[in-house]
Amino acid sequence: MLRVGLTGGIGSGKSTIAKLLAENGAVVIDADQLAREVLEPGSDGLKEVVKAFGEDVLNDDGTLNRAALAAKAFASEDARQTLNGITHPRIGALTGQRMAEAPEDAIVVHDIPLLVERDMAAAYHLVIVVYADAETRLRRLVTSRGMDRQDAENRIAAQATDEQRRAVADVWLDNSGEVPDVTVLWDRLVGFEKNVRTQSYASGSPIVVPYDGRWPAQARRVARRISLAAGGRHVEHIGSTAVPGLAAKDVLDFQLAVEDMETADSLRESLAQAGFPYVGPYTDTPQGEGDWSKRLHAGADPGRRVNLHLRVFGGPGWRWAIDFRNWIRQDAQARQEYENLKVELSQRFATDSTGFAYGEAKGPWMRQAVARVEAYRGGQES
């Protein structure tokens, strides 16, 4: 299944977006609803809350008085952590149960307010952040929900900042005014789910575009997902998108460190399930002596193409990728030469749907660059 994290500050309108995605066919797991379930009358969770916060957090009929609990729980960081310690493990267990019950071809949208605060972004194939400015959120909480203004301000202050949310957002939906249209987003999710299920990767023609300042942040998000799926192994952002100012195909390239190709093969299924299906065994074009074997994976997300090279850490292929990237970063003349070549080849191979011919055509220039890269590396080591 495709796991989508949906988050945003309180009052941002996450529930509205979740409803729109559900109408399109998503299976929505609402963390707030699960939080209510784990504190139902008679539950162990409610008993612990009463023990921690007092009998006055209950209504006369024994149900939880959420406003009373919120006033206490959000009054201090210690109180908030106490509440989280009671509810989060129970909500997590119930979330896992609901996900396990979803169909294998489901697009599961996990509506979770504290995704950022709990550092959970890398566990999802995609993260959607619903944004509304703080004043709009405050007005909604006070007027629409009837919340006390101070309580609303405390809740907003206790959550992640907009900058922290933006750092994890694969999709940023501004819900300050009109409700965003999710049609394009849903099409992306449908294609993404199909590719994950069939272990297919997103491809396209080798169109070179101007450098995009969003690439570094996108690369950090993808690298964390790759590392998590690979058991915490080291990931490097390489290739043209890792060179500031360089025009490139809108494809993020990474290399994942492995001890050997047997280890690389053992990671095949976990990477595929994380959205990076296996493409095949390859050998990098040798730029010197040594074993240049690698395994190639690629991204399943049609909205963010990725190439993932599994190489032996410190091996010739690993070192070349880093040295070439660093050389192009440092040498303005080489960077311009390379950009000119890429633009010319992208025009020549515009109908190549895989980009492999484009890559092979760069071979002669890359071979001529070997001596220049070695000279650069020698200068760095001296």
N, C-alpha and C positions, 0 to 999 in steps of 0.2 A: 504494500500500500504506500501511498504518498503521505508523508507526515508534514503538515504545515502548521507552523506556530503563528498564532494571531495575537498581537498584544498592542498595548497603548495605555496611556494614562487614564485614570478614572475620569469618566465624563467625556472621553474622546469619541465614543460612539462605536466601540468594538462590536457590541451586540447587533447594531444595525448592519455592519459588514458581514458578521457571522450569519445573520438571517438571509442576506442576499446570496451568500455562497451556498447555504443550505437549500435555498430555492433552486439553485442550479444543479444540486445533487450531492453536495458535500455532506459527509458525516461530521457533525459538529459535536465536540466534547467541550462542554462549558465548565471551566474550573470553578466559577462562582456557584454554579448549580451543584457541583460535587461538594463544594465547601458547605453548602446548606445540608446536603445529605449526611455528611459525616458528623453534623451537629444536631441531628434530629432528636426529638425526645426519646429518652431511654438509651441513647447511644453512649458508648464509652467516651467518645470525644466530648460530648456535652458534659458528662460528669467531670472530666478533667478541667474543662473551661470553668465550670462553677467552682471547683476546688481552687483554681488559680486566681479567679477574678471576683468571686463572691456570689451569693444568692441573688443579689440585685440585678444580675444580668439576665434573669429569667422573667418572663411574663407570668401573670397569675395562673395561667393554664399549664405552666411548665415548659413552654416553648422558649426558644432563645429570643431575647430582646436585643436585636442586632445593633440598634442605635446605642443602647447602653453599653454593650460590649465594645463597640467602636470607640466610644468616648474614652474608655479606659485603655484599650489596646493601642490606640494611636497617640496617646498622651506622652509616651516616652519610648525610646528605642528598646529598652529592656522589656517593657510590656509587650511591644510588638513582636519581639523575638520569642517571648513565652508563648504567645498565641500561635505563631508560626510553627513552633516546635510541637504543638499539639495537633495542628490541622494538616501540615504539609505531608507528613508520612502517610496519613490516612487518605488524603486526596491523591497522592502519588500511586498508592495501591489501587484505588478505584479507577484512576486514569488508565493504568496498565490493563485492567480488566476490560474496560470499555474499548480500548484499542484492539485487544485480542478478539473481541466480539465482532469487529468491523469486517466486511468482506475483503478478500485479498486485493480486489481492484478498486478499493475505496480511496477517495481523496479525503483524508481525515484532517479536519481543521480543529486544532486544539486552541480554544479561546482561553488564554491564560494571562492575567494581568501582570504577574511577577516573573515573566520569562527572562527579562533582562536582569532583574535583581538576583535571580537564582542561577544566572550564567548557564542557561539551557539552550541558547540559540543553535549551537553546533549539533544538537541532537535532532534537528529537523532538516528536512530537505530544503525548505524555504521558510523564511520568516517575513510576515507581513506586519508592518507597524501602522496603526491608525493614529493620525495626529490631529490634535486641535490645540490651539494656543491656550495658555493657562487661564486667561480671563474668560474665554468661552466655556471652558470646562467648569470653572467655578460657577458661572451663571447657570449652567445646566444643572449642576448638583443642587444649587439652592432653590431654583425655581421649579425644575421638573421633578426632582426627587424630594424636595422639602427638607433638605439637609441643613443643619446648622452651619452657618458660614465658617466659624472657627473649626468645626469638625472637618468640613470640606477642605479648608486650607491645610489642616494637619495631614489629611490623607494624601493630598497632592504633594506636599513637602516630603512625605515618607517614601515616595516612589522614585524611580529612576528619572534622570533628567532627559530632556529632548535630545541632547547630544549623545547620551549613552544609548538611547533607543535607536537613533540614526545609525550608530556604529554597527548594529546588528541587522538593520533593515535591508532585506533583499528587495522588498517592495514598500514604498512609502506612500500612504494614502492620506491626503489632506481632507479631513472631514470637518473643517472649521465652518464651512458654509453649506453649499449643496452637497448632497450625498454622492460620493464618487461612483462612477460607472465601473463595474467589475467585469464587464464582458471580455476585454482583452486579457485581464488577469485570469479569468476562468479558462479561456482557451489555452493559456500557457500551462495551467495546472493539469488540464486534461492531457496535453501532449507530454508533460513531464511524467505523469503517472503511467502512461502507456509505455514510455521509454524505460522506466524503472522496471516495470513488470516484464517487458520483453527483452530486457538487457540490451537496449539499443541506445545509441548516442546521437546527440544533436549535431548536425553537420550543416555546411553551407559553403557558398562560393568564397574564394579568398579575396574579399573586398577590404582594401586598406583604407583606414579612416584616420583623421587627425587624432593626436594623443588625447585621451579622455582622463581628466583629473579624478574621475571616480574609480579608475582601475585599481589603485592601491588599496582602497577600503574594500572593494569587492574581493580582491585577492586575499586580504586578511580573513574575510568571512569564509571563503571557500577553503583556504588552507586549514582553518580550524576544523572544518568538517572532515577533510581528508585525514588529518592527524588523528582525530577521534576514531574514525572508522579503522585506522591502521594501528590502533593500540598506543597512540601517543608518539609515533615516530616523527622524525624531523621532516619538515616540508619547506622547500625553497620556491619562491616565485621567480621564475626565469623567463627568458624570451623577451620579445619586443615590448610587451605591455609592462614589463618591469623596468623599462628605461624611460625616465621622465623626458617628455618632449618629443619622443619618437612616434611617428605615425606607424600604425600597425593594424593587423586584423583584430577585430574585436573578439579575440579568443585569449583567455588567460592560460598561460603555460606554467606548469609546476613540475618539480621532481620530488619524489618521495624516496627517502633513504631506506635501503634494505641491506641486509648482510650478504645476501646472495640471491640468485634467481629462484631458488627453491622457496625462500622466504617470500619473494614477490608472488609466486604462484599460490602460496597459502593465503594471501590476502585477497585473492580474486573475488570471492563471494561477498566478503564484508564490504569491499569497496563498491561492488555492484549494487548491493542493497542500500548503500548510502547515496547512490545516484551517480556512480562513476564506473560504468560497465567496462568489461575487458574488450579490447580491440584486437590484441594479438602480440606474439613475440616479435621483436624487431631487433635489429642491430644498427646502432648509430653509425653514420658514415665515419670511418676511422680517421682521426686527425693526428694519429700517432700510434705508438705501440700499445698493446694491452687488449683486454677483453672489453668490447664495446656493446655487449648484450644489454637488452633492457626489456621491460614489459610495458606495453602502452595501454592505458585506459583513457576514457573521454567522458565528458559530462553529459548527463541525460536531460538537463534542463534546457529547453529550447530558447529560454530567455537569457541564458548566460552560458555561452559555450566555453568548454574547458578541455585542455589536453593535459594528461597526467602521465609522466614518465617515471617508471620505477627503476632506479639505478642503484648500483652498489655505492654506498657512501664512501667517498674518497677515491673511487675508481676513475678511470680516464674520462668516461662520459660525464660523470658527475662534475669533475673538475673543469672540463671544457665548458659545460653549460654556464658555470659561475664565472669563469675567466672571460668568456666571450661577452656575457652580460655586463660585467664590470668594465671591460675595455670599451664597449660601445657607450656606456655611461660617461666615461672619462674623455674619450677622443672625439671631439666635435666633428673633425673631418671624416672619420670613419662612420660616425653616426649619420652624416648627411649622405655619404655614399650608399650606405645600407638602406636608408629611406628611399633614395632614388631608385635603387634596384627593386625594392619591394613594391613601389607604386607601379613601375613598369611591368613587373611580372603579374601583378594583380589584374592589370588590364589585359595582358596576354592570355591569362588563364581564367578569365571572368566566368566561363561556363563550366569550370571544373567544380562539381558539386562536393567533392571531398577535400580539395586543397592539397592532395598528395603531389600532383604534378607541379604545383606552385612550389612546394617545399623542395622537390628534387631539382628544380631549375635553379635554386639558389646555390647548389653544390659547387660549381666552379668558383664563384666569388668567395664562398666559405673556405675552400681549399687555399685560395690565395691569401686569405686572412690569417692562416695558421701562424706564419712567421711573425706577423704583427702582434698577434695575441701573445705568443711566447715572449716577444720582446717586452710587451707591457707587463707580463707576469714577472719576468726577470727584474724589471725595474722596481716592482712592488716588493720583491724579496730582498733586494740589495739594500 
